[in-house]
């Protein structure tokens, strides 16, 4: 009898937990607000010269919220804090160019991919122009900058195990470090390295003809939200079919036109 009662209580706990988790989509629909976790870095999400929030992921989140008849509320977080903030229900969803990885999938549920990206290298010319191959970066005297808890960090540790891999919490901190000559190279998602090289051609080089590796990005939500996940996958399918996502991705990642329009007037 005790075992049967114990089993019944466990069943109720599972059902109750699933009901609570599954209510996220309903909460968004009822409140009319979608809380979006983002980490600020160009061209995914950043503030223009008028302090207006713009970027590829900002457009994605705004359109998603609009289709849900909700308003987006952006919660700015350090990259390393994104998943824990989701788990603590400080945000409803993460939309910030997050790579889909098996490790992260143990903690969150990913939507279908809505964009592709790669990992590239930005090299400081004054420290690396004498190097003839990537192997020369794998040296204890070489300092490679990466943002903590990212795919670039894992790749840097794997490919350049002998180098000094320096961790930063923010993308802008690595950006400043390489421009100040504090590190030899920055391993980061495309198109950041190439954009940096275009802005500072006398200081920065991108020695690779193609990215080191590629990856897919997805939206992340808490586990147990199957209805929400179904909606997100349907939304991505529809917005991919009408080429809306691809056109936005091309604007932000394949050109620097958005820098000319940094008041955000034509990119919202």
N, C-alpha and C positions, 0 to 999 in steps of 0.2 A: 504493500500500500504506500509506504514512504517513497519507494522508488518511482511509482506511478505518479504520485503527487509532485515529486521533484521534477520529473520529466515534463509534466503539464506546466509547471511554473517556468521552465526553460522555454517551452514553446510560446507562452505568453510574452516572455521577455523579448524573444526574437521578433515576434509579430509587432510588439509595441515599438521596438527600436526601428524596424523597417518603416513603420507608419510615420514615426517622427522624421526619419531621414528623407522619406519620400515626399514630405510636405514642403521642401524647399521651393519647388516650382510654384506650388499653390501660394506660398508666402509672398513670392515675387509678384504673382498675378494679383493677389489681394492688396498688397501694400503699394503696388505701382512703383516699386523701387528695386533696382538690381545693383547690389554692392559688388563692385569689380576690384579685385586686387591687381595692382600694376606696380612695376618697378620702372623708374624713369631712366630712359636712355634712348638716344636717337638711333634710327627713325621710328622705333616702336611706340614710345610714349615719352613726350617731353613738353616743356613749356616754351612758347615762342617769345619774341622780344616784347610782347604785350602781356606776358604772363598767362597766355591762353594755352590750354592743354590741347595738343595736337599729336598726330602720329598714326601709323598704320593700325596699331591695336586699339587706339582711341576710336578710330572710325569703325572698326569691327564691333567694339563694345556698344557704341552709340546706335548702330544699326540693329544689333541684336536686341537691345533694350526697346528701341522703337517698334520692332516687330512684336515684342511682348507687351506693347502698350504700357511700358514702364519708363522711368527716367533712370539713367545710370548715375551711380554715386561712386566715384573713384576713390579708392583707399590706397595711398602711396606707402609702399613697403620696401625695405631692403630685400634684395633677391633671396638671401638666405632665410628670410622670415615669411616668405609667401605661403608655403605649404602649412606651416604651423598656424598661421593666421586663418587659413581655410579650415583646418581641423578644429580650431577654437570657435568657428562660426563668426569670425569678425568680418568675413566676406562670403559672398554666395558663390563666387566663381573667380578663377584666375585666368586673365586674358593678357598675356604679356610675352608672347614669343617663347613659351616654355617647350623645350624639347621633350618628346615622348620617350621615356626610358623605362626599362623593366624595374629599376630601383624605385623610381617615383611612382610607378603604377602599383606598388605595394601599399602606398599611402593614399593615393587619389585615384579617381576614375577619369580617364582622358576621353575627350570626344574624338571623333574621327579627325585626321589631320586636315588643317585648312591652309597650311603653307609649308613650303620647304625652305631649308636654309643649309648652310655649311659652316665649317670652321676654317678660318684663314689666319694668316700671320701678318702683323704690321711690324716691320723691323726699323730700328733707329739707324739711319745711314752712318752716322759718325762712329757707331760701335760695331757695325756689322758689314760695312762695305768691303772689307778685306776677306770676308768669308765666301767660300765657293760652293758650299752645300749645307743642307739642313743639319747634317751630322755634326757640324762644327758648333751648333747651338747646344749640343748635348755635352756640356762642359761645366764643371763646378764654378768656373769664373763667370759664367753667363747667367744673367738674371732675366727670367721670363715672368711677365705679369699676367695674372688671370683673376677673374672674379670668383670668389669662393663659392663652392657648391654648385658648379656649373659643368656642362659637358666639356667646355674648353679646359677647365681645371683637370678633369680626369684624363683628357687626351694629353695634356702637357706632362703630367706625371708619368704617363705610359711611354710617350715618345722621347721625352727628354729627362729620363730618370736621373741623370748625372747633373743636370742643371739646377740652379737655385730657383725654384718656383715660388714666386712671391705672391701672397694672397691679398686681395683687396675686397672690401665690402661693396664698393660702388664702381660702376663703369667709369664715371667721370674721374675717379681717383687714379685708375690705370691710365686713362687718357692723359691726365696731367703728368703722371710719372714718366711716360715715354717722351713727352714733349720737353720735359725738364732734363732728360738724359739720365734718369735714375734707373732705367731698365733697358735691356738690349732689345727686347721684343715683347709684343702683346699678342697672345693667342685669343681670338674672339670670333663670335658669329659674324658671318657676312650680313650686310655689306660694310660693317664698321671699319675694318682695316683698309679697304679700298677707298672709302669716303675720306678717311683720315689722310691717306696718301694723296688724294686729289686736293685736299685743303692745304697740305704742307709738303709739296713735292720736293723741296730742298732738304727736308728732315726725315721723311718717312717713305719707306718702300714696301711694296707687297711682292716678295720674290716668287710667289707661286703662280703658275698659270691656271691652276684650278684648286678648289678647296681641299684641305687635308681629308675631310670626311663630310658626308651629308647627313641631314637628319630631318625629321618631320615635327612640326609644332602642332599642339592641340590645346583646347581649353580644358581646364582642370576643375573638377567639382568633388565634393565629398562622396565617399562610397555609399552605396545604398540608395542613390537618387536615380533610379532607372528611368522614371518618367521624364525627368529633367534631361538626362543623357539622351533619351530618344528624341526629345525636341531639338537639342543642340545638333545631333547628327542630321536630322531632317533639315534644319536651318542651313547647315553647311552644304548639304547636297543641293538645296535650292539656290543658294547664293553662288555656288560654284557653277551650276548649270547656266545661270544667266550672266556669267563672267564678271559679276560685281567684285568678288574677292580678287580675282586675277588682275583686274584693272587697277584696283587699289594697291595691290602688291607691286605691280609694275611701276606705279607712280612713286612709291616710297623707296623701293629697293633698286630700281634700275636706272635712276637718274638723280640729279640734285636739283630738279625743278622746284621742289618744296622749299629749298633754302632761299630761292628767289622770292617766294611767296610766304615768307616767314611770319607774316601777320595773320596767317591762317585763313585768309578771306576766300581762297578758292579750293581749299582742301577738306572742308567739313562736309 
